[in-house]
Amino acid sequence: MLFLFYTSIVFAQTEGSNAFTYKENNNQVIELQSNHANPTAMGNVKFEFYGWEAFKITSPQGVTILFDPWRNDLTGFWGKWYFGEFPQIPVDVVISTHAHFDHYAIHQPHAAMVLERPVGEFQLGDLKIIGLADKHQYASASHHKWDQISAFAHIETGPPNNPMGFDNAIQVLETGGLKIVIWGDNRPDVDPSLHEYFRKVITSS
């Protein structure tokens, strides 16, 4: 019973899509999908910070992508973290790295596409993404003591028996000649199979 209570409190944070109410449309996406630009070509990349771990990135060609828009916990269990709602900005793509409320306001931005914990390769125009499946941080010396939460709630926050709320998808983005890693709340000791991806990011010119 405690397990069901805890998981419903912490992880039931989603709302249904309200995309049918947006005044924006996918006209830009239609144009971009036929333009197979090179993500490795040098160009100006724009970064906008929206607080917490939310970043909007605009490629040289104008592809816009937003990572991890935040929200308050709907249940009130974790208290109020933010003074307002995430802004309803138009973007081509919104991505959530994991299913915790502070990374999961995917209904707020007016996005042509919504990708939740995506894994594999995705490209639109001059922007390419590789999603890498791994696990959320589950042990910490900070104020989020996940090991203590695990003991209290009688659930496994660490692999291999963690619930989906402790899965994470790292995003490796390439555009304008840059490679950018969006870590989410991933554990620091990633699965060894992912090391090759990060070596390529570090050694690429």
C-alpha positions as CSV (number, residue, x, y, z in Angstrom):
1,M,0.0,0.0,0.0
2,L,2.8,2.4,0.9
3,F,4.5,1.7,-2.5
4,L,1.3,2.6,-4.4
5,F,0.8,5.7,-2.3
6,Y,4.4,6.8,-2.9
7,T,4.4,6.2,-6.6
8,S,1.1,8.0,-7.1
9,I,2.4,11.0,-5.0
10,V,5.7,11.4,-6.7
11,F,5.3,10.2,-10.3
12,A,1.7,10.9,-11.4
13,Q,2.4,14.3,-12.7
14,T,1.2,14.4,-16.3
15,E,-1.7,16.2,-17.9
16,G,-3.5,15.4,-21.2
17,S,-2.3,17.3,-24.2
18,N,-4.0,20.6,-25.0
19,A,-2.2,21.0,-28.4
20,F,-5.5,21.3,-30.2
21,T,-5.9,24.8,-28.6
22,Y,-2.5,26.2,-29.9
23,K,-2.6,29.0,-32.5
24,E,0.8,27.9,-33.7
25,N,1.2,25.1,-36.4
26,N,3.9,22.9,-37.9
27,N,4.6,24.9,-41.0
28,Q,8.3,25.4,-40.1
29,V,8.7,21.7,-39.4
30,I,7.3,20.9,-42.8
31,E,10.0,23.2,-44.3
32,L,12.8,21.8,-42.2
33,Q,12.0,18.1,-42.9
34,S,12.9,18.5,-46.5
35,N,16.2,20.4,-45.8
36,H,18.8,17.9,-44.9
37,A,21.4,20.3,-43.5
38,N,24.7,19.1,-41.9
39,P,24.7,19.4,-38.1
40,T,28.5,19.4,-38.1
41,A,28.7,22.6,-40.2
42,M,29.8,25.6,-38.2
43,G,27.2,28.2,-37.4
44,N,25.6,30.4,-34.7
45,V,23.8,28.4,-32.0
46,K,21.5,30.3,-29.6
47,F,21.1,29.3,-26.0
48,E,18.2,30.5,-23.7
49,F,18.0,29.5,-20.0
50,Y,14.5,29.2,-18.4
51,G,15.6,28.3,-14.9
52,W,16.3,25.0,-13.2
53,E,17.5,22.7,-16.0
54,A,15.4,24.1,-18.8
55,F,17.3,25.2,-21.9
56,K,16.0,26.3,-25.3
57,I,18.5,25.8,-28.1
58,T,18.1,27.3,-31.6
59,S,20.2,25.8,-34.4
60,P,21.8,28.0,-37.1
61,Q,18.9,26.9,-39.5
62,G,16.3,28.0,-36.9
63,V,15.3,24.6,-35.4
64,T,14.1,25.2,-31.8
65,I,14.3,22.6,-29.1
66,L,13.5,22.9,-25.4
67,F,14.7,20.5,-22.7
68,D,13.1,19.7,-19.4
69,P,10.5,22.4,-18.7
70,W,9.6,22.5,-15.0
71,R,6.5,22.6,-12.9
72,N,5.4,22.4,-9.3
73,D,4.4,19.0,-7.8
74,L,0.7,18.8,-8.4
75,T,0.2,16.8,-5.2
76,G,2.0,19.3,-2.9
77,F,4.0,16.4,-1.4
78,W,7.3,18.1,-2.4
79,G,6.2,21.7,-1.6
80,K,6.2,24.7,-4.0
81,W,9.5,25.1,-5.9
82,Y,8.5,27.7,-8.5
83,F,6.6,31.0,-8.2
84,G,4.7,30.6,-11.5
85,E,4.0,28.4,-14.5
86,F,6.5,27.6,-17.2
87,P,6.0,30.0,-20.1
88,Q,3.9,28.9,-23.1
89,I,6.6,29.5,-25.6
90,P,6.5,28.1,-29.2
91,V,9.1,25.6,-30.1
92,D,9.6,22.9,-32.7
93,V,10.5,20.1,-30.2
94,V,10.2,19.7,-26.4
95,I,12.1,16.9,-24.7
96,S,11.8,15.6,-21.1
97,T,14.8,13.5,-19.9
98,H,12.8,11.8,-17.1
99,A,9.4,11.7,-15.5
100,H,9.8,13.9,-12.5
101,F,7.6,17.0,-12.1
102,D,10.6,19.5,-12.2
103,H,11.5,18.2,-15.7
104,Y,8.0,17.4,-17.0
105,A,5.9,20.4,-17.9
106,I,5.7,19.1,-21.5
107,H,2.2,20.4,-21.8
108,Q,3.2,24.1,-21.2
109,P,5.4,24.9,-24.3
110,H,3.5,25.1,-27.6
111,A,5.6,22.4,-29.3
112,A,5.0,20.9,-32.7
113,M,6.5,17.7,-31.3
114,V,6.8,16.2,-27.8
115,L,9.5,13.6,-27.0
116,E,9.4,11.9,-23.6
117,R,12.6,10.2,-22.6
118,P,13.6,9.6,-26.2
119,V,16.2,7.0,-27.1
120,G,17.8,6.5,-30.5
121,E,18.6,9.0,-33.2
122,F,16.4,11.9,-34.3
123,Q,17.3,14.6,-36.8
124,L,15.4,17.7,-38.0
125,G,17.1,20.1,-40.4
126,D,20.6,20.9,-39.0
127,L,19.9,19.5,-35.6
128,K,20.6,15.9,-34.6
129,I,19.9,14.2,-31.3
130,I,21.1,10.8,-29.9
131,G,19.1,9.7,-26.8
132,L,20.8,7.3,-24.5
133,A,18.9,5.3,-22.0
134,D,20.3,5.1,-18.5
135,K,19.2,5.7,-14.9
136,H,18.3,8.6,-12.6
137,Q,20.6,9.4,-9.7
138,Y,19.5,7.2,-6.8
139,A,22.2,7.8,-4.1
140,S,23.3,11.2,-3.0
141,A,24.9,13.0,0.0
142,S,22.8,16.1,-0.7
143,H,19.3,16.9,0.6
144,H,17.8,14.4,-1.8
145,K,18.8,11.2,0.0
146,W,17.3,8.7,-2.5
147,D,18.7,5.7,-0.6
148,Q,16.7,6.8,2.5
149,I,13.6,7.4,0.3
150,S,14.0,3.9,-1.0
151,A,14.1,2.5,2.5
152,F,11.1,4.6,3.7
153,A,8.9,3.7,0.7
154,H,10.1,0.1,0.3
155,I,10.9,0.6,-3.4
156,E,14.1,0.2,-5.4
157,T,15.2,3.6,-6.7
158,G,18.3,2.0,-8.1
159,P,18.6,-0.5,-11.0
160,P,17.7,-3.1,-12.0
161,N,14.3,-3.0,-10.3
162,N,13.6,0.7,-10.2
163,P,10.2,2.1,-11.3
164,M,10.1,4.2,-14.5
165,G,10.4,7.4,-12.4
166,F,14.0,6.5,-11.9
167,D,14.8,6.0,-15.5
168,N,16.6,8.8,-17.4
169,A,17.5,9.5,-21.1
170,I,20.6,11.5,-21.6
171,Q,20.5,13.6,-24.8
172,V,23.5,14.3,-27.0
173,L,22.7,17.1,-29.4
174,E,24.7,18.2,-32.4
175,T,24.2,21.4,-34.3
176,G,26.3,24.3,-35.6
177,G,29.5,22.2,-35.2
178,L,28.8,21.8,-31.5
179,K,28.1,18.7,-29.5
180,I,26.0,19.3,-26.3
181,V,25.1,16.8,-23.6
182,I,21.9,17.3,-21.8
183,W,22.4,15.1,-18.7
184,G,19.0,15.4,-17.0
185,D,19.3,13.9,-13.5
186,N,21.3,10.9,-14.6
187,R,23.5,9.0,-12.2
188,P,27.2,9.9,-12.5
189,D,28.3,6.3,-13.0
190,V,26.7,5.7,-16.3
191,D,26.4,2.2,-17.9
192,P,29.8,1.4,-19.4
193,S,28.2,0.9,-22.8
194,L,27.6,4.6,-23.0
195,H,31.3,5.6,-22.6
196,E,32.0,5.5,-26.3
197,Y,29.4,8.3,-26.9
198,F,30.9,10.6,-24.4
199,R,34.4,10.0,-25.7
200,K,33.2,11.1,-29.1
201,V,31.8,14.3,-27.6
202,I,35.1,15.1,-25.8
203,T,37.4,14.3,-28.7
204,S,35.4,15.8,-31.5
205,S,36.8,19.1,-32.9
